[in-house]
Amino acid sequence: MKILLAVSGGLDSMTMSYLALRAVKGDFYNPYFERFQEAELGIAHCNFHLRPGECDEDAALVESWAAQHGLAFHRADFETEKYAQEHGVSLEMAARELRYCFFAECCCQYGYRFVCVAHNADDNAETLLLNLLRGCGLKGIQAMREESALPYADEEVGVLQGQTNVLLLRPLLSSTRSDLEKVAHEQQIPYHEDRTNAEPFCKRNILRNKVFPILKEINPSFVGNFQRDIENFRRAGSALDAYLSPLLTSLAHQDAAGAISYRLADFPAEAKEELLYRILSQFGFQQQTFKSILQLKNMGETRCYMSKTHRLQVKDKQLFFRPIGEVVLPVTCEVNYIAYQDDMSLKTPRGTSMLDADALPSDACLRAWENGDWICPLGMGGKRKKISDLFVDLHYTQEDKKRALVLAEPDSHHVYALVGERIDEAVKVLPGRTRTLMVLKITEC
């Protein structure tokens, strides 16, 4: 069995590689290193070229360590800043995408079955807090696991040596950073300090350098306590999954056209909200939709919602999910739903449309505009206007037309919104009628 060690040259990963070597030889036992006994190890190193000179020194250290212990060495050099700019992501996310794709490529080319990273208990505590800060469900408070699927492996690896996936291992997840510092000092393990770890350029560093010292003043054992809490959350999550998974399967009904429906009356009262949340998440619906449905005073009302992949109709106390098909949109559009209040401002910036979600047909979907499309623009007394004529009024260029996005029913030219520009009279917001707003926002041109 072959295991690939992801080694940056820092304290955590160098200590991990030392312990992995001992586990292979059989003179170190830890349940998280059990897979390493008699395994064949290799080392992967990524040079992101974000710290001139220092990155090259890190690469030299790791390559020397691999040669000293007779391990295969795989190195990748990345133009990380250029990648981040081209893909519109942060440097942190760019580095993540680049390294995991590289690890997957190594597995595919050299037959590694596992990739081992050096996340520790402090990292897991940071992950838990980050998840809580941005809002998370039961999965979020379980933070990182000792084993998980390797990100991007499906695209890069596919079926590897008869296996359908490659696992990511985190054998240090129960060890604190101070534990690793002690091992490195006692065993004189060489490593380099990354000076950017002390710079407040990302949320994780802010937590590590500013928040953690305060938490340690309150409780020096908070990292260990967080780890035990994460394990408790995980056990509770596993028990809930075991109960709800077969129940979700039994509640679903599928018709000949492929629509999947659920009868709300079939939901056990004690699990109704959790079942609803899981079903909506399964079809790509966000927290806003979940809250909107919970706020319905009469579940017999008809409401319509749309995610990137499905349309949802709430009707006669049932949920009907229909796939919208593989539609290639000319731009990226964010779809949100918010509860409407009569005193709410309806002013929208360019690129955003706001309309009555309840007045919209249940099968309406986003698509590129087509010849023959028409709309009854709000404020024109219900008069039809061709979208092509509207383009002339709006001084659209040919490039603008290529990016034009409309909301319409399948196989119909009646447009309910030229997104970011005009909405149809039929879906205007009316106090006393409108309960839910659909907000369409173009996020990429």
Disulfide bonds with the S-S distance in Angstrom:
none
